[in-house]
């Protein structure tokens, strides 16, 4: 799973915007809750729009005293497929190595770059940040 700090950097450094959808993972960016990963699901957590703001509504969750949180309180943890989609046509290859996963991508000037990480989602996220 993508490292929380890399997920934060996708927003702050790369300007990646999140449109919450079923199947997305996120954490609530509060010290006591960052260890708990939530999934958006029509049954438990769903995006709800109020005026010009999207909130994540917790439906029938008895173990948490949560009603809803705004998107700025949540950190999206994109999956491998979502990170690959963010790379778009700049993505060139994914290779398994002894050290983990190697993602090769093309920069805007056409040069090839490769990043390696033990976690495939971290490798993809680092490539996105490299763009």
DSSP file (Angstrom, degrees, kcal/mol; ACC not computed):
  #  RESIDUE AA STRUCTURE BP1 BP2  ACC     N-H-->O    O-->H-N    N-H-->O    O-->H-N    TCO  KAPPA ALPHA  PHI   PSI    X-CA   Y-CA   Z-CA
    1    1 A X              0   0    0      0, 0.0   121,-0.1     0, 0.0    78,-0.1   0.000 360.0 360.0 360.0 145.8    0.0    0.0    0.0
    2    2 A X        -     0   0    0     76,-0.4     2,-0.1     1,-0.1   118,-0.0  -0.261 360.0-106.1 -59.9 140.4    1.2    3.5   -0.8
    3    3 A X     >  -     0   0    0      1,-0.1     4,-2.2   116,-0.1     3,-0.2  -0.446  23.5-127.7 -66.7 138.2    3.1    5.3    2.0
    4    4 A X  H  > S+     0   0    0      1,-0.2     4,-2.3     2,-0.2     5,-0.2   0.878 108.3  53.1 -58.3 -41.1    1.0    8.0    3.7
    5    5 A X  H  > S+     0   0    0      1,-0.2     4,-2.2     2,-0.2    -1,-0.2   0.892 109.0  49.2 -65.3 -38.5    3.7   10.6    3.2
    6    6 A X  H  > S+     0   0    0      2,-0.2     4,-1.9    -3,-0.2    -1,-0.2   0.904 109.6  52.6 -64.5 -40.4    3.9    9.9   -0.5
    7    7 A X  H  X S+     0   0    0     -4,-2.2     4,-1.0     1,-0.2    -2,-0.2   0.908 109.3  49.2 -61.5 -41.4    0.1   10.2   -0.7
    8    8 A X  H >X S+     0   0    0     -4,-2.3     4,-2.6     1,-0.2     3,-0.6   0.913 108.9  53.2 -62.3 -42.4    0.3   13.6    1.0
    9    9 A X  H 3X>S+     0   0    0     -4,-2.2     4,-2.7     1,-0.2     5,-1.5   0.824  98.2  64.2 -65.2 -31.3    3.0   14.7   -1.5
   10   10 A X  H 3<5S+     0   0    0     -4,-1.9     6,-2.8     3,-0.2    -1,-0.2   0.885 112.8  35.6 -58.2 -37.1    0.8   13.7   -4.5
   11   11 A X  H <X5S+     0   0    0     -4,-1.0     4,-0.9    -3,-0.6    -2,-0.2   0.949 126.4  36.1 -78.6 -53.6   -1.6   16.4   -3.3
   12   12 A X  H  <5S+     0   0    0     -4,-2.6    -3,-0.2     2,-0.2    -2,-0.2   0.874 130.4  26.8 -74.3 -39.3    0.8   19.0   -2.0
   13   13 A X  T  <5S+     0   0    0     -4,-2.7    -3,-0.2    -5,-0.2    -1,-0.1   0.833 133.5  29.7 -93.8 -36.6    3.7   18.7   -4.5
   14   14 A X  T  4<S-     0   0    0     -5,-1.5    -3,-0.2    -4,-0.1    -2,-0.2   0.543  94.9-128.6-104.3  -8.7    2.0   17.3   -7.6
   15   15 A X     <  +     0   0    0     -4,-0.9     2,-0.3    -6,-0.3    -4,-0.2   0.770  40.3 174.3  69.6  25.3   -1.5   18.9   -7.2
   16   16 A X        -     0   0    0     -6,-2.8     2,-0.3    -7,-0.1    -1,-0.2  -0.505  18.6-148.4 -68.8 128.6   -3.3   15.6   -7.8
   17   17 A X        -     0   0    0     -2,-0.3     2,-0.5     2,-0.0    -1,-0.0  -0.768   4.0-141.4 -99.8 145.0   -7.0   16.0   -7.2
   18   18 A X        -     0   0    0     -2,-0.3     2,-0.7     2,-0.0    53,-0.0  -0.921  13.9-172.1-111.3 126.1   -9.2   13.3   -5.8
   19   19 A X        -     0   0    0     -2,-0.5    -2,-0.0    28,-0.0    28,-0.0  -0.907  34.8-129.3-109.2  97.4  -12.7   12.6   -7.0
   20   20 A X        +     0   0    0     -2,-0.7     2,-0.3     3,-0.0    27,-0.1  -0.142  37.0 167.7 -55.7 137.6  -13.9   10.0   -4.4
   21   21 A X    >   -     0   0    0     25,-0.0     3,-2.1    19,-0.0    19,-0.3  -0.963  45.0 -72.7-145.3 159.3  -15.4    6.8   -5.9
   22   22 A X  T 3  S+     0   0    0     -2,-0.3    19,-0.2     1,-0.3     3,-0.1  -0.259 118.6  29.8 -53.9 135.7  -16.4    3.4   -4.6
   23   23 A X  T 3  S+     0   0    0     17,-3.0    -1,-0.3     1,-0.3     2,-0.1   0.217  87.3 132.1  96.5 -13.0  -13.3    1.3   -3.9
   24   24 A X    <   -     0   0    0     -3,-2.1    16,-2.7    16,-0.1    -1,-0.3  -0.429  46.8-142.3 -72.2 146.7  -11.0    4.2   -3.1
   25   25 A X  E     +A   39   0A   0     52,-0.5    52,-2.6    14,-0.2     2,-0.3  -0.813  27.3 160.1-106.1 149.2   -8.9    4.0    0.1
   26   26 A X  E     -AB  38  76A   0     12,-2.2    12,-3.3    -2,-0.3     2,-0.3  -0.986  27.0-141.9-158.7 162.8   -8.2    6.9    2.4
   27   27 A X  E     - B   0  75A   0     48,-1.9    48,-2.9    -2,-0.3     2,-0.6  -0.917  28.9-114.3-122.5 156.0   -7.1    7.8    5.9
   28   28 A X  E     - B   0  74A   0      5,-0.5     2,-2.6     8,-0.5    46,-0.3  -0.817  31.0-127.8 -88.8 125.4   -8.4   10.6    8.1
   29   29 A X  S    S+     0   0    0     44,-3.3     2,-0.4    -2,-0.6    45,-0.1  -0.376  70.5 111.9 -80.9  67.8   -5.5   13.0    8.6
   30   30 A X  S >> S-     0   0    0     -2,-2.6     3,-2.4     1,-0.1     4,-1.4  -0.994  76.8-115.6-137.3 140.0   -5.6   13.1   12.3
   31   31 A X  T 34 S+     0   0    0     -2,-0.4     3,-0.3     1,-0.3     4,-0.2   0.813 113.6  45.1 -46.6 -44.2   -2.9   11.7   14.6
   32   32 A X  T 34 S+     0   0    0      1,-0.2    -1,-0.3     2,-0.1     3,-0.1   0.611 119.2  41.4 -79.0 -10.9   -5.1    9.1   16.2
   33   33 A X  T X4 S+     0   0    0     -3,-2.4     3,-2.0    -5,-0.2    -5,-0.5   0.524  81.1  92.6-116.1  -6.8   -6.7    7.9   12.9
   34   34 A X  T 3< S+     0   0    0     -4,-1.4    -1,-0.1     1,-0.3    -2,-0.1   0.714  84.2  60.0 -66.7 -17.1   -3.9    7.8   10.3
   35   35 A X  T 3  S+     0   0    0     -4,-0.2     2,-0.6    -3,-0.1    -1,-0.3   0.583  90.7  81.8 -81.4  -9.8   -3.4    4.1   11.1
   36   36 A X    <   -     0   0    0     -3,-2.0    -8,-0.5    -8,-0.2     2,-0.4  -0.867  68.8-155.6-102.4 116.1   -7.0    3.2   10.2
   37   37 A X        -     0   0    0     -2,-0.6     2,-0.3   -10,-0.1   -10,-0.2  -0.769   9.5-162.8 -92.3 132.2   -7.6    2.8    6.4
   38   38 A X  E     -A   26   0A   0    -12,-3.3   -12,-2.2    -2,-0.4     2,-0.4  -0.824   5.4-149.1-111.0 152.6  -11.1    3.4    5.2
   39   39 A X  E     -A   25   0A   0     -2,-0.3     2,-0.5   -14,-0.2     6,-0.3  -0.964  20.6-120.7-119.7 138.7  -12.7    2.3    1.9
   40   40 A X        +     0   0    0    -16,-2.7   -17,-3.0    -2,-0.4     2,-0.3  -0.663  45.1 159.6 -78.5 128.6  -15.4    4.1    0.1
   41   41 A X  B  >  -C   45   0B   0      4,-2.8     4,-0.6    -2,-0.5     3,-0.2  -0.990  51.5-122.0-148.1 145.4  -18.4    1.9   -0.3
   42   42 A X  T  4 S+     0   0    0     -2,-0.3     4,-0.1     1,-0.2    -1,-0.0   0.717 113.5  49.0 -61.6 -18.4  -22.1    2.6   -1.0
   43   43 A X  T  4 S+     0   0    0      2,-0.2    -1,-0.2    15,-0.0     3,-0.1   0.808 128.9   8.9 -93.3 -31.4  -22.9    0.8    2.2
   44   44 A X  T  4 S+     0   0    0      1,-0.3    15,-3.8    -3,-0.2     2,-0.5   0.801 129.3  20.0-118.6 -49.4  -20.5    2.3    4.7
   45   45 A X  E  <  +CD  41  58B   0     -4,-0.6    -4,-2.8    -6,-0.3     2,-0.4  -0.985  67.3 166.2-128.4 122.3  -18.6    5.4    3.4
   46   46 A X  E     - D   0  57B   0     11,-2.1    11,-2.7    -2,-0.5     2,-0.2  -0.989  38.6-109.1-136.9 146.5  -19.9    7.4    0.5
   47   47 A X  E     - D   0  56B   0     -2,-0.4     2,-0.4     9,-0.2     9,-0.2  -0.527  36.7-172.6 -70.5 135.5  -19.1   10.7   -1.0
   48   48 A X  E     - D   0  55B   0      7,-3.0     7,-3.1    -2,-0.2     2,-0.5  -0.994  14.6-139.6-130.7 137.3  -21.9   13.2   -0.5
   49   49 A X  E     + D   0  54B   0     -2,-0.4     2,-0.4     5,-0.2     5,-0.2  -0.851  19.2 177.6-103.2 129.4  -22.1   16.7   -2.0
   50   50 A X  E >   - D   0  53B   0      3,-3.0     3,-2.5    -2,-0.5     2,-0.2  -0.979  65.4 -49.8-129.2 116.7  -23.4   19.7    0.0
   51   51 A X  T 3  S-     0   0    0     -2,-0.4    -2,-0.0     1,-0.3     0, 0.0  -0.406 123.5 -21.9  55.3-117.6  -23.4   23.0   -1.8
   52   52 A X  T 3  S+     0   0    0     -2,-0.2     2,-0.4    -3,-0.1    -1,-0.3   0.161 123.1  85.4-106.8  18.6  -19.9   23.3   -3.2
   53   53 A X  E <   -D   50   0B   0     -3,-2.5    -3,-3.0    17,-0.0     2,-0.5  -0.959  62.4-146.0-127.1 138.3  -18.2   20.8   -0.9
   54   54 A X  E     -D   49   0B   0     -2,-0.4    17,-1.3    -5,-0.2     2,-0.3  -0.862  20.7-174.5 -97.5 132.4  -17.8   17.0   -1.0
   55   55 A X  E     -DE  48  70B   0     -7,-3.1    -7,-3.0    -2,-0.5     2,-0.8  -0.884  27.1-123.3-120.8 157.2  -17.9   15.2    2.4
   56   56 A X  E     -DE  47  69B   0     13,-3.3    13,-1.5    -2,-0.3     2,-0.4  -0.893  30.8-153.8-100.7 108.9  -17.3   11.5    3.1
   57   57 A X  E     -DE  46  68B   0    -11,-2.7   -11,-2.1    -2,-0.8     2,-0.8  -0.695   6.2-145.2 -90.0 131.9  -20.3   10.3    5.0
   58   58 A X  E     -D   45   0B   0      9,-2.6     2,-0.7    -2,-0.4     3,-0.3  -0.856  18.1-156.8 -96.9 110.8  -20.1    7.3    7.3
   59   59 A X        -     0   0    0    -15,-3.8     3,-0.1    -2,-0.8     8,-0.1  -0.790  66.3 -21.2 -95.7 115.7  -23.3    5.4    7.1
   60   60 A X  S    S+     0   0    0     -2,-0.7     2,-0.9     1,-0.2    -1,-0.2   0.765  81.4 157.8  65.1  27.8  -24.2    3.2   10.0
   61   61 A X        +     0   0    0     -3,-0.3     5,-0.3     5,-0.2    -1,-0.2  -0.757  12.4 174.4 -87.8 109.2  -20.7    2.9   11.5
   62   62 A X  S    S+     0   0    0     -2,-0.9    -1,-0.2     1,-0.2    -2,-0.1   0.772  71.4  60.5 -86.9 -26.1  -21.2    2.0   15.1
   63   63 A X  S    S+     0   0    0      2,-0.0     2,-0.4     1,-0.0    -1,-0.2   0.648 104.3  54.8 -78.4 -11.6  -17.5    1.5   16.0
   64   64 A X  S    S-     0   0    0     -3,-0.2     2,-1.2     2,-0.1    -3,-0.1  -0.951  74.3-139.1-121.6 139.7  -16.6    5.1   15.1
   65   65 A X        +     0   0    0     -2,-0.4     2,-0.4     2,-0.0    -3,-0.1  -0.369  64.3 127.5 -89.3  55.9  -18.1    8.3   16.4
   66   66 A X        +     0   0    0     -2,-1.2    -5,-0.2    -5,-0.3    -2,-0.1  -0.921  32.5 169.6-116.7 138.8  -18.0    9.7   12.9
   67   67 A X  S    S-     0   0    0      1,-0.4    -9,-2.6    -2,-0.4     2,-0.3   0.748  70.9 -33.4-105.7 -54.1  -20.7   11.3   10.9
   68   68 A X  E     -E   57   0B   0    -11,-0.2    -1,-0.4   -23,-0.0     2,-0.3  -0.979  48.6-151.0-161.8 160.9  -18.7   12.8    8.0
   69   69 A X  E     -E   56   0B   0    -13,-1.5   -13,-3.3    -2,-0.3     2,-0.1  -0.981  24.6-117.6-134.8 149.0  -15.4   14.4    7.2
   70   70 A X  E >   -E   55   0B   0     -2,-0.3     3,-1.9   -15,-0.2     4,-0.4  -0.449  32.0-109.2 -80.6 160.4  -14.5   16.9    4.5
   71   71 A X  G >  S+     0   0    0    -17,-1.3     3,-1.3     1,-0.3     5,-0.1   0.811 117.2  62.5 -61.4 -30.0  -12.0   16.0    1.8
   72   72 A X  G 3  S+     0   0    0      1,-0.3    -1,-0.3     3,-0.1    -2,-0.0   0.625 100.9  54.1 -73.1  -8.8   -9.4   18.2    3.2
   73   73 A X  G <  S+     0   0    0     -3,-1.9   -44,-3.3   -45,-0.0     2,-0.3   0.479 103.6  70.7 -95.1  -5.9   -9.4   16.0    6.4
   74   74 A X  E <   -B   28   0A   0     -3,-1.3     2,-0.5    -4,-0.4   -46,-0.2  -0.833  67.2-148.7-114.4 149.2   -8.8   12.9    4.4
   75   75 A X  E     -B   27   0A   0    -48,-2.9   -48,-1.9    -2,-0.3     2,-0.2  -0.974  21.0-134.0-117.6 118.6   -5.8   11.6    2.5
   76   76 A X  E     -B   26   0A   0     -2,-0.5     2,-0.7   -50,-0.2   -50,-0.3  -0.497   9.7-157.1 -70.0 134.6   -6.5    9.5   -0.6
   77   77 A X        -     0   0    0    -52,-2.6   -52,-0.5    -2,-0.2   -75,-0.1  -0.787  20.2-150.6-111.4  83.6   -4.4    6.4   -0.8
   78   78 A X        -     0   0    0     -2,-0.7   -76,-0.4   -54,-0.1    47,-0.1  -0.199   8.8-126.4 -62.3 146.3   -4.5    5.7   -4.6
   79   79 A X     >  -     0   0    0    -78,-0.1     4,-2.3     1,-0.1     5,-0.2  -0.303  30.9 -96.0 -82.0 170.6   -4.2    2.1   -5.8
   80   80 A X  H  > S+     0   0    0      1,-0.2     4,-2.4     2,-0.2     5,-0.2   0.912 124.7  49.7 -54.3 -48.1   -1.7    0.8   -8.3
   81   81 A X  H  > S+     0   0    0      1,-0.2     4,-1.9     2,-0.2    -1,-0.2   0.863 110.7  50.1 -64.2 -35.2   -4.2    1.1  -11.2
   82   82 A X  H  > S+     0   0    0      2,-0.2     4,-1.8     1,-0.2    -1,-0.2   0.885 111.2  48.3 -70.4 -38.3   -5.1    4.7  -10.3
   83   83 A X  H  X S+     0   0    0     -4,-2.3     4,-1.5     2,-0.2    -2,-0.2   0.889 110.3  51.5 -68.1 -39.1   -1.4    5.7  -10.0
   84   84 A X  H  X S+     0   0    0     -4,-2.4     4,-1.3    -5,-0.2     7,-0.2   0.891 108.6  52.1 -63.1 -39.1   -0.7    4.1  -13.4
   85   85 A X  H  < S+     0   0    0     -4,-1.9    -1,-0.2     1,-0.2    -2,-0.2   0.875 104.7  55.8 -64.6 -37.1   -3.6    6.1  -14.8
   86   86 A X  H  < S+     0   0    0     -4,-1.8    -1,-0.2     1,-0.2    -2,-0.2   0.851 105.6  52.2 -63.7 -33.5   -2.1    9.3  -13.4
   87   87 A X  H >< S+     0   0    0     -4,-1.5     3,-1.9     1,-0.2    -1,-0.2   0.816  88.7 171.5 -70.0 -29.7    1.1    8.5  -15.3
   88   88 A X  G ><  -     0   0    0     -4,-1.3     3,-1.5     1,-0.3    -1,-0.2  -0.246  64.6 -10.6  58.2-138.6   -1.0    8.2  -18.5
   89   89 A X  G 3  S+     0   0    0      1,-0.3    -1,-0.3    -3,-0.1    -2,-0.1   0.491 126.0  75.0 -76.0  -1.0    1.0    7.8  -21.7
   90   90 A X  G <  S+     0   0    0     -3,-1.9    16,-2.5    15,-0.1     2,-0.3   0.684  73.0 100.4 -78.7 -18.8    4.2    8.7  -19.9
   91   91 A X  E <   +F  105   0C   0     -3,-1.5    14,-0.2    14,-0.2     3,-0.1  -0.523  43.2 168.1 -69.5 127.9    4.2    5.2  -18.3
   92   92 A X  E     -     0   0C   0     12,-2.9     2,-0.3     1,-0.3    13,-0.2   0.780  53.6 -18.9-109.8 -43.8    6.7    3.0  -20.2
   93   93 A X  E     -F  104   0C   0     11,-1.8    11,-2.5     2,-0.0     2,-0.4  -0.996  38.0-145.5-164.4 158.7    7.1   -0.2  -18.1
   94   94 A X  E     -F  103   0C   0     -2,-0.3     2,-0.4     9,-0.2     9,-0.2  -1.000  26.7-179.6-127.5 127.1    6.9   -2.0  -14.8
   95   95 A X  E     -F  102   0C   0      7,-2.5     7,-3.1    -2,-0.4     2,-0.5  -0.987  25.7-131.5-132.6 138.4    9.5   -4.5  -14.0
   96   96 A X  E     +F  101   0C   0     -2,-0.4     5,-0.2     5,-0.2     2,-0.2  -0.755  35.7 174.9 -84.5 129.7   10.0   -6.8  -10.9
   97   97 A X  E >   -F  100   0C   0      3,-3.1     3,-0.8    -2,-0.5    19,-0.0  -0.715  48.4 -97.3-125.2 177.3   13.6   -6.6   -9.7
   98   98 A X  T 3  S+     0   0    0      1,-0.2     3,-0.1    -2,-0.2    -1,-0.0   0.816 125.5  49.1 -64.0 -29.6   15.5   -8.0   -6.7
   99   99 A X  T 3  S-     0   0    0      1,-0.1     2,-0.4    18,-0.0    -1,-0.2   0.504 125.2 -93.0 -89.0  -5.2   15.0   -4.7   -4.9
  100  100 A X  E <  S-F   97   0C   0     -3,-0.8    -3,-3.1    18,-0.1     2,-0.4  -0.964  76.6  -6.5 138.2-121.9   11.3   -4.5   -5.6
  101  101 A X  E     -FG  96 117C   0     16,-3.4    16,-2.0    -2,-0.4     2,-0.5  -0.945  49.7-156.0-123.1 137.3    9.5   -2.8   -8.5
  102  102 A X  E     -FG  95 116C   0     -7,-3.1    -7,-2.5    -2,-0.4     2,-0.5  -0.956   7.5-167.8-115.8 120.6   10.9   -0.6  -11.2
  103  103 A X  E     -FG  94 115C   0     12,-2.7    12,-2.3    -2,-0.5     2,-0.5  -0.932   3.4-163.9-109.3 127.1    8.7    1.9  -13.0
  104  104 A X  E     +FG  93 114C   0    -11,-2.5   -12,-2.9    -2,-0.5   -11,-1.8  -0.934  16.3 167.5-111.8 133.7   10.1    3.6  -16.1
  105  105 A X  E     -FG  91 113C   0      8,-2.6     8,-2.8    -2,-0.5     2,-0.5  -0.932  33.2-115.7-141.3 162.1    8.4    6.7  -17.4
  106  106 A X  E     - G   0 112C   0    -16,-2.5     6,-0.2    -2,-0.3     5,-0.1  -0.876  25.7-140.6-103.3 129.9    9.0    9.5  -20.0
  107  107 A X    >   -     0   0    0      4,-3.0     3,-2.0    -2,-0.5    24,-0.1  -0.271  36.5 -94.8 -76.5 172.4    9.5   13.0  -18.8
  108  108 A X  T 3  S+     0   0    0      1,-0.3    -1,-0.1     2,-0.1    23,-0.0   0.770 127.0  55.4 -63.0 -25.4    8.0   15.9  -20.8
  109  109 A X  T 3  S-     0   0    0      2,-0.1    -1,-0.3     1,-0.0     3,-0.1   0.399 121.7-107.2 -88.1   4.3   11.3   16.4  -22.6
  110  110 A X  S <  S+     0   0    0     -3,-2.0    -2,-0.1     1,-0.3     2,-0.1   0.323  73.5 138.6  91.6  -7.8   11.2   12.8  -23.7
  111  111 A X        -     0   0    0     -5,-0.1    -4,-3.0     1,-0.1     2,-0.4  -0.418  52.1-123.1 -71.4 148.3   14.0   11.5  -21.4
  112  112 A X  E     -G  106   0C   0     -6,-0.2     2,-0.3    -3,-0.1    -6,-0.2  -0.734  28.5-173.9 -92.8 138.6   13.4    8.2  -19.7
  113  113 A X  E     -G  105   0C   0     -8,-2.8    -8,-2.6    -2,-0.4     2,-0.4  -0.969   7.1-159.1-131.2 147.9   13.5    7.9  -15.9
  114  114 A X  E     -G  104   0C   0     -2,-0.3     2,-0.4   -10,-0.2   -10,-0.2  -0.992   5.9-173.6-130.0 135.4   13.3    4.9  -13.7
  115  115 A X  E     -G  103   0C   0    -12,-2.3   -12,-2.7    -2,-0.4     2,-0.4  -0.953   7.4-159.2-124.5 147.6   12.4    4.7  -10.0
  116  116 A X  E     +G  102   0C   0     -2,-0.4     2,-0.3   -14,-0.2   -14,-0.2  -0.980  17.0 159.9-129.4 139.1   12.6    1.6   -7.8
  117  117 A X  E     -G  101   0C   0    -16,-2.0   -16,-3.4    -2,-0.4     6,-0.1  -0.984  46.9-121.7-151.6 153.9   10.8    0.8   -4.5
  118  118 A X  S    S+     0   0    0     -2,-0.3     2,-0.5   -18,-0.3    -1,-0.1   0.786 103.8  60.0 -65.4 -27.4    9.9   -2.3   -2.6
  119  119 A X  S  > S-     0   0    0      1,-0.1     4,-2.1   -18,-0.1     5,-0.2  -0.902  77.4-146.1-107.2 128.0    6.2   -1.4   -2.9
  120  120 A X  H  > S+     0   0    0     -2,-0.5     4,-2.3     1,-0.2     5,-0.2   0.865  99.9  52.0 -61.9 -37.4    4.8   -1.1   -6.4
  121  121 A X  H  > S+     0   0    0      1,-0.2     4,-2.6     2,-0.2    -1,-0.2   0.883 108.7  50.9 -69.0 -36.3    2.4    1.7   -5.4
  122  122 A X  H  > S+     0   0    0      2,-0.2     4,-2.5     1,-0.2    -1,-0.2   0.895 109.1  51.9 -64.8 -39.0    5.3    3.7   -3.9
  123  123 A X  H  X S+     0   0    0     -4,-2.1     4,-1.9     2,-0.2    -2,-0.2   0.938 111.9  45.5 -63.1 -45.9    7.2    3.2   -7.1
  124  124 A X  H  X S+     0   0    0     -4,-2.3     4,-2.4     2,-0.2    -2,-0.2   0.925 112.8  50.7 -61.9 -44.2    4.3    4.5   -9.2
  125  125 A X  H  X S+     0   0    0     -4,-2.6     4,-2.5     1,-0.2    -2,-0.2   0.901 108.7  51.2 -62.4 -41.2    3.7    7.4   -6.8
  126  126 A X  H  X S+     0   0    0     -4,-2.5     4,-1.4     1,-0.2    -1,-0.2   0.880 109.3  51.5 -63.7 -37.1    7.4    8.4   -7.0
  127  127 A X  H  X S+     0   0    0     -4,-1.9     4,-0.8     2,-0.2    -2,-0.2   0.917 108.5  50.7 -64.5 -43.0    7.2    8.3  -10.8
  128  128 A X  H >< S+     0   0    0     -4,-2.4     3,-1.2     1,-0.2    -2,-0.2   0.928 109.8  50.5 -60.3 -44.2    4.1   10.6  -10.7
  129  129 A X  H 3< S+     0   0    0     -4,-2.5    -1,-0.2     1,-0.3    -2,-0.2   0.804 103.2  61.5 -63.6 -28.3    6.0   13.0   -8.5
  130  130 A X  H 3<        0   0    0     -4,-1.4    -1,-0.3     1,-0.3    -2,-0.2   0.694 360.0 360.0 -70.7 -19.3    8.9   12.9  -11.0
  131  131 A X    <<        0   0    0     -3,-1.2    -1,-0.3    -4,-0.8    -2,-0.2   0.493 360.0 360.0 -74.2 360.0    6.6   14.4  -13.6
